[in-house]
Amino acid sequence: MDSTSPPYDAVLVVSFGGPEGMGDVIPFLENVLKGRNVPRERMLGVAKHYELFGGVSPINEQNRKLVSALEQELATNGPRLPVYFGNRNWHPLLRDTLREMRDDGVKNALAFVTSAYSSYSSCRQYLENIAAAREAVGPDAPQVEKLRAFYDHPLFIEANVARIAEALAKFPEKQRATAPLIFTAHSIPASMSQNCDYESQLKETSRLIADEVSVGAGLVPACNRDGSVPTGSDKACAYKLVFQSRSGPPAQPWLGPDVRDYLRDLHGLGAKEVVLAPIGFVSDHLEIIYDLDTEVLSLCQELGLKMVRAETVGAHPSFIKMIRELIMEQLDPATPRRFLGTREPAAVTCQFGCCLPG
């Protein structure tokens, strides 16, 4: 970079992390659940889900592909910044990556967090983890500034639309026009949702994607802007935001409806096929390969619903280009902050009092 460039000298990709073998599973889950009042029996139950896949979550490998693609994008189009990778809950752990960055002479890094939305667990907790990792490294740890939430960025929408088009192509042409589009995201406690924009951002992303699929390909029928069924209709709506992977006690309210309950409703309305698009996730991990590809698929087979699951954006070229745009926003204040819809882009970091745990 030239002498007029802001003092960022690296990019840090920050993600959740996942085990890569059976020996990793229990230590990984203990990291995830540290400080939370979760019975050990519940943790061991989740560990059995990992056993079905040899103890390997695909998230780390997908993030390595993302890092590699981002390195190529920056090498080709600039800025020429090194890209590092650190996780909250498993290797490479944030504190180890920050030590590596310090030893490499990095002073100020931009962090890309692999979550598009704003909530305690998808935004503020990452900031807390970064702060804790910096404290563990010591006073010479690099400064780290998080890039903004990107739920409404045109290239994020574009990448999701492309993944859904790939999924719809697996249906015969006549079925594409009638297959309801179901958007899924990880549920969170209602008390947490009240302190953030998580649900409203997901609804906006759902609408933006559905509009593009409908207008661009003519594949889904019209419905209300919030995804609800038009008044007087007894048909299943063209698209719906639902939630998955709730883990709290039954008495605690969480965001809904649950994807399995909604699939049963769709079956009752006569649906024969569905497309699931996990837009709440940017890469596959257990909540995708077990909760959707195993449990939900089993339910669909039981109901006689043909289910096709769209891929997460992963390392889609549009998604990688989006990350570069977010970086450029921070490097050059004159760079337009692109977004779709009616809401201005979210703040770069959580403001005081927002995204609290509830």
C-alpha positions as CSV (number, residue, x, y, z in Angstrom):
1,M,0.0,0.0,0.0
2,D,1.2,3.6,-0.6
3,S,1.9,6.1,2.1
4,T,-1.6,7.5,2.0
5,S,-3.3,4.2,2.8
6,P,-4.8,3.7,6.3
7,P,-2.7,1.6,8.6
8,Y,-4.3,-1.9,8.1
9,D,-1.7,-4.5,7.4
10,A,-3.7,-7.8,7.5
11,V,-7.1,-9.4,7.3
12,L,-8.3,-11.9,9.9
13,V,-11.1,-14.3,9.1
14,V,-12.9,-15.2,12.4
15,S,-15.3,-18.2,12.6
16,F,-16.9,-20.5,15.1
17,G,-14.7,-23.5,14.6
18,G,-15.4,-27.2,14.6
19,P,-13.8,-30.6,15.5
20,E,-11.8,-32.5,12.9
21,G,-11.7,-35.9,14.5
22,M,-13.4,-37.9,17.3
23,G,-10.7,-36.8,19.8
24,D,-11.6,-33.2,19.2
25,V,-15.4,-33.5,19.9
26,I,-15.6,-33.3,23.7
27,P,-12.9,-30.6,24.1
28,F,-14.6,-28.6,21.4
29,L,-18.0,-28.8,22.9
30,E,-16.6,-27.9,26.4
31,N,-15.1,-24.8,24.8
32,V,-18.5,-23.9,23.2
33,L,-20.4,-24.5,26.4
34,K,-17.9,-22.9,28.8
35,G,-19.7,-20.7,31.4
36,R,-23.2,-21.9,30.3
37,N,-25.5,-24.0,32.5
38,V,-25.9,-26.9,30.1
39,P,-26.2,-30.4,31.6
40,R,-23.3,-32.7,30.6
41,E,-25.9,-35.2,29.4
42,R,-27.0,-32.7,26.8
43,M,-23.4,-32.2,25.6
44,L,-22.9,-35.9,25.3
45,G,-26.1,-36.1,23.3
46,V,-24.7,-33.5,20.8
47,A,-21.4,-35.4,20.7
48,K,-23.3,-38.5,19.3
49,H,-24.4,-36.3,16.4
50,Y,-20.7,-35.7,15.6
51,E,-20.0,-39.4,15.8
52,L,-22.2,-40.0,12.7
53,F,-19.6,-38.0,10.7
54,G,-16.5,-39.4,12.3
55,G,-16.2,-36.4,14.6
56,V,-15.5,-34.1,11.6
57,S,-17.4,-30.8,11.0
58,P,-17.0,-29.4,7.5
59,I,-16.7,-25.8,8.8
60,N,-12.9,-25.6,9.1
61,E,-12.3,-27.0,5.6
62,Q,-14.9,-24.7,4.1
63,N,-13.2,-21.7,5.9
64,R,-9.8,-22.8,4.5
65,K,-11.3,-22.7,1.0
66,L,-12.7,-19.2,1.8
67,V,-9.3,-18.0,3.0
68,S,-7.6,-19.4,-0.1
69,A,-10.2,-17.8,-2.4
70,L,-9.9,-14.5,-0.5
71,E,-6.1,-14.6,-0.8
72,Q,-6.4,-15.0,-4.5
73,E,-8.9,-12.2,-4.8
74,L,-6.7,-9.8,-2.9
75,A,-3.6,-10.8,-4.8
76,T,-5.4,-10.2,-8.1
77,N,-7.4,-7.1,-7.3
78,G,-5.8,-5.7,-4.2
79,P,-5.3,-4.6,-1.5
80,R,-2.3,-6.9,-1.1
81,L,-2.9,-7.9,2.6
82,P,-2.0,-11.2,4.2
83,V,-5.0,-13.3,5.3
84,Y,-5.1,-15.1,8.7
85,F,-7.7,-17.5,10.1
86,G,-8.7,-17.9,13.7
87,N,-11.7,-19.6,15.5
88,R,-13.6,-19.0,18.7
89,N,-13.9,-22.6,19.8
90,W,-11.3,-24.8,18.1
91,H,-8.0,-24.8,16.3
92,P,-6.7,-22.5,14.9
93,L,-7.8,-20.6,18.0
94,L,-7.9,-16.8,17.9
95,R,-5.3,-16.4,20.6
96,D,-2.8,-18.6,18.7
97,T,-3.5,-16.8,15.4
98,L,-3.1,-13.4,17.1
99,R,0.3,-14.5,18.4
100,E,1.3,-15.6,14.9
101,M,0.2,-12.2,13.6
102,R,2.1,-10.4,16.3
103,D,5.3,-12.4,15.5
104,D,4.8,-11.5,11.8
105,G,4.8,-7.9,12.7
106,V,1.1,-7.2,12.1
107,K,-0.1,-4.1,14.0
108,N,-3.7,-3.4,12.8
109,A,-6.0,-6.0,11.2
110,L,-9.5,-6.0,9.8
111,A,-11.6,-8.9,10.9
112,F,-14.2,-10.6,8.7
113,V,-16.6,-12.6,10.9
114,T,-18.4,-15.4,9.2
115,S,-21.8,-14.2,10.2
116,A,-24.0,-11.9,8.2
117,Y,-26.4,-10.8,11.0
118,S,-26.4,-8.9,14.3
119,S,-27.1,-10.8,17.6
120,Y,-25.1,-11.5,20.7
121,S,-23.8,-14.8,19.5
122,S,-23.2,-13.7,15.9
123,C,-21.7,-10.3,16.6
124,R,-21.0,-9.0,20.1
125,Q,-19.6,-12.4,21.4
126,Y,-17.1,-12.4,18.5
127,L,-15.9,-8.9,19.7
128,E,-15.6,-10.3,23.2
129,N,-13.6,-13.3,22.0
130,I,-11.3,-11.0,20.0
131,A,-10.8,-8.8,23.0
132,A,-10.1,-11.9,25.3
133,A,-7.6,-13.3,22.7
134,R,-5.8,-9.9,22.5
135,E,-5.6,-9.8,26.3
136,A,-4.1,-13.3,26.3
137,V,-1.5,-12.3,23.8
138,G,-0.5,-9.2,25.7
139,P,0.0,-5.5,25.2
140,D,1.8,-6.0,21.8
141,A,-1.2,-7.9,20.3
142,P,-2.5,-6.5,17.0
143,Q,-5.4,-4.1,17.0
144,V,-8.4,-5.8,15.4
145,E,-11.4,-3.9,13.8
146,K,-14.5,-5.9,12.8
147,L,-16.0,-5.4,9.3
148,R,-19.7,-4.6,9.2
149,A,-22.7,-6.9,9.0
150,F,-23.5,-7.8,5.4
151,Y,-26.9,-9.3,5.4
152,D,-28.2,-6.8,2.8
153,H,-25.0,-6.5,0.6
154,P,-25.9,-7.0,-3.1
155,L,-23.1,-9.7,-3.5
156,F,-24.3,-11.7,-0.5
157,I,-27.8,-11.7,-2.0
158,E,-26.3,-12.6,-5.4
159,A,-24.4,-15.6,-4.0
160,N,-27.5,-16.9,-2.2
161,V,-29.6,-16.5,-5.3
162,A,-27.1,-18.5,-7.3
163,R,-27.1,-21.3,-4.7
164,I,-30.9,-21.4,-4.8
165,A,-31.0,-21.5,-8.6
166,E,-28.6,-24.5,-8.5
167,A,-31.0,-26.2,-6.0
168,L,-34.1,-25.4,-8.1
169,A,-32.4,-26.8,-11.2
170,K,-32.6,-30.3,-9.5
171,F,-36.4,-30.2,-9.9
172,P,-38.3,-30.8,-13.2
173,E,-39.3,-27.4,-14.7
174,K,-42.9,-27.7,-13.7
175,Q,-42.1,-28.3,-10.1
176,R,-39.8,-25.3,-9.8
177,A,-42.8,-23.0,-10.1
178,T,-44.6,-24.6,-7.2
179,A,-41.8,-25.5,-4.8
180,P,-42.0,-23.3,-1.7
181,L,-38.7,-21.7,-0.8
182,I,-37.9,-22.1,2.9
183,F,-35.2,-19.9,4.4
184,T,-33.6,-21.3,7.6
185,A,-31.5,-19.7,10.3
186,H,-30.3,-20.7,13.8
187,S,-32.9,-19.9,16.4
188,I,-32.0,-17.8,19.4
189,P,-33.8,-17.1,22.7
190,A,-36.6,-14.5,22.3
191,S,-35.0,-12.5,25.2
192,M,-31.8,-12.3,23.1
193,S,-33.7,-11.4,19.9
194,Q,-35.3,-8.4,21.7
195,N,-31.9,-6.8,22.1
196,C,-30.8,-6.9,18.5
197,D,-31.8,-6.8,14.8
198,Y,-31.2,-10.4,14.1
199,E,-34.8,-11.4,13.2
200,S,-35.5,-8.2,11.2
201,Q,-32.3,-8.6,9.3
202,L,-33.1,-12.2,8.4
203,K,-36.5,-11.2,7.2
204,E,-35.0,-8.5,5.0
205,T,-32.5,-10.9,3.5
206,S,-35.3,-13.4,2.9
207,R,-37.3,-10.8,1.0
208,L,-34.4,-9.6,-1.0
209,I,-33.4,-13.1,-2.1
210,A,-37.0,-14.1,-2.9
211,D,-37.5,-11.0,-4.9
212,E,-34.4,-11.8,-7.0
213,V,-35.4,-15.4,-7.5
214,S,-38.9,-14.4,-8.5
215,V,-38.0,-11.5,-10.8
216,G,-34.8,-13.0,-12.2
217,A,-35.9,-16.5,-12.9
218,G,-39.7,-16.6,-12.6
219,L,-39.5,-19.6,-10.3
220,V,-41.6,-18.7,-7.3
221,P,-45.1,-17.2,-7.2
222,A,-45.8,-13.8,-5.6
223,C,-46.6,-13.5,-1.9
224,N,-46.7,-10.8,0.7
225,R,-43.5,-8.8,1.4
226,D,-43.1,-10.4,4.8
227,G,-43.4,-13.9,3.3
228,S,-47.0,-14.5,4.6
229,V,-49.8,-16.1,2.6
230,P,-52.0,-13.6,0.7
231,T,-55.4,-13.0,2.3
232,G,-58.0,-15.5,1.2
233,S,-55.4,-18.0,-0.1
234,D,-55.3,-21.6,1.0
235,K,-52.0,-22.3,-0.7
236,A,-48.6,-22.5,0.8
237,C,-46.7,-19.3,0.6
238,A,-43.9,-18.9,-1.9
239,Y,-41.3,-18.3,0.7
240,K,-41.0,-18.4,4.5
241,L,-38.3,-17.7,7.1
242,V,-38.2,-20.4,9.7
243,F,-35.7,-21.4,12.4
244,Q,-33.7,-24.5,13.3
245,S,-31.4,-25.9,15.9
246,R,-32.9,-24.5,19.0
247,S,-31.2,-25.9,22.1
248,G,-32.8,-24.2,25.1
249,P,-35.2,-25.7,27.7
250,P,-38.8,-26.2,26.5
251,A,-40.1,-23.5,28.8
252,Q,-37.8,-20.8,27.3
253,P,-39.3,-19.0,24.3
254,W,-37.1,-19.1,21.2
255,L,-37.6,-17.7,17.7
256,G,-39.9,-19.8,15.5
257,P,-41.6,-21.4,13.7
258,D,-39.4,-24.4,13.8
259,V,-38.5,-25.8,10.4
260,R,-39.9,-29.2,11.2
261,D,-43.3,-27.8,12.3
262,Y,-43.5,-25.7,9.2
263,L,-42.7,-28.7,6.9
264,R,-45.6,-30.6,8.5
265,D,-47.9,-27.6,7.9
266,L,-46.7,-27.4,4.2
267,H,-47.5,-31.1,3.8
268,G,-51.0,-30.5,5.2
269,L,-51.5,-27.8,2.6
270,G,-50.6,-30.3,-0.2
271,A,-47.0,-29.3,-0.9
272,K,-45.1,-32.0,-2.8
273,E,-41.6,-30.5,-2.9
274,V,-39.6,-27.8,-1.0
275,V,-36.3,-26.0,-1.3
276,L,-34.4,-25.3,1.9
277,A,-32.0,-22.4,1.8
278,P,-29.9,-22.0,5.1
279,I,-29.3,-18.3,4.7
280,G,-28.5,-17.9,8.3
281,F,-25.2,-19.7,7.7
282,V,-22.4,-18.9,5.4
283,S,-20.7,-22.4,5.6
284,D,-21.8,-25.9,6.4
285,H,-21.3,-27.3,9.9
286,L,-23.2,-29.6,12.2
287,E,-26.4,-27.6,12.2
288,I,-26.5,-28.1,8.4
289,I,-25.3,-31.7,7.9
290,Y,-27.2,-33.1,10.9
291,D,-30.1,-30.9,11.6
292,L,-31.1,-30.4,7.9
293,D,-29.4,-33.0,5.8
294,T,-30.1,-35.8,8.4
295,E,-33.1,-35.0,10.7
296,V,-35.1,-32.7,8.4
297,L,-34.4,-34.9,5.3
298,S,-35.7,-37.9,7.3
299,L,-38.9,-36.0,8.2
300,C,-39.4,-35.0,4.5
301,Q,-39.0,-38.6,3.4
302,E,-41.5,-39.7,6.1
303,L,-44.0,-37.0,4.8
304,G,-43.4,-37.8,1.2
305,L,-41.9,-34.3,0.5
306,K,-39.1,-34.0,-2.0
307,M,-36.6,-31.8,-0.4
308,V,-33.6,-30.1,-2.0
309,R,-31.2,-28.1,0.2
310,A,-29.4,-25.2,-1.3
311,E,-25.7,-24.9,-0.5
312,T,-24.5,-22.2,1.8
313,V,-22.6,-19.4,0.1
314,G,-19.2,-20.9,1.1
315,A,-16.5,-19.7,-1.2
316,H,-18.9,-18.6,-4.0
317,P,-17.1,-16.0,-6.2
318,S,-19.7,-13.3,-5.5
319,F,-19.3,-13.8,-1.7
320,I,-15.5,-13.5,-2.0
321,K,-15.8,-10.3,-4.0
322,M,-18.1,-9.0,-1.3
323,I,-15.5,-9.5,1.4
324,R,-13.0,-7.5,-0.7
325,E,-15.6,-4.7,-1.0
326,L,-16.1,-4.6,2.8
327,I,-12.3,-4.4,3.2
328,M,-12.2,-1.5,0.7
329,E,-14.9,0.3,2.6
330,Q,-12.6,0.5,5.6
331,L,-9.5,1.3,3.7
332,D,-11.1,4.2,1.8
333,P,-13.9,6.2,3.4
334,A,-14.9,7.4,0.0
335,T,-15.8,3.9,-1.1
336,P,-19.7,3.6,-1.3
337,R,-21.2,1.2,1.3
338,R,-23.4,-0.9,-1.0
339,F,-26.7,-2.3,0.3
340,L,-30.1,-3.3,-0.9
341,G,-33.5,-2.6,0.5
342,T,-34.4,0.4,2.6
343,R,-32.1,0.1,5.6
344,E,-28.8,1.8,5.8
345,P,-25.8,-0.5,6.4
346,A,-25.4,-1.6,10.0
347,A,-22.7,0.0,12.0
348,V,-19.2,-1.5,11.8
349,T,-19.2,-2.6,15.4
350,C,-22.0,-3.1,18.0
351,Q,-23.0,0.1,19.7
352,F,-23.3,0.4,23.4
353,G,-26.4,-1.5,24.6
354,C,-27.1,-3.5,21.5
355,C,-26.7,-7.2,20.9
356,L,-26.8,-8.0,24.6
357,P,-27.1,-11.7,25.6
358,G,-30.6,-11.3,27.0
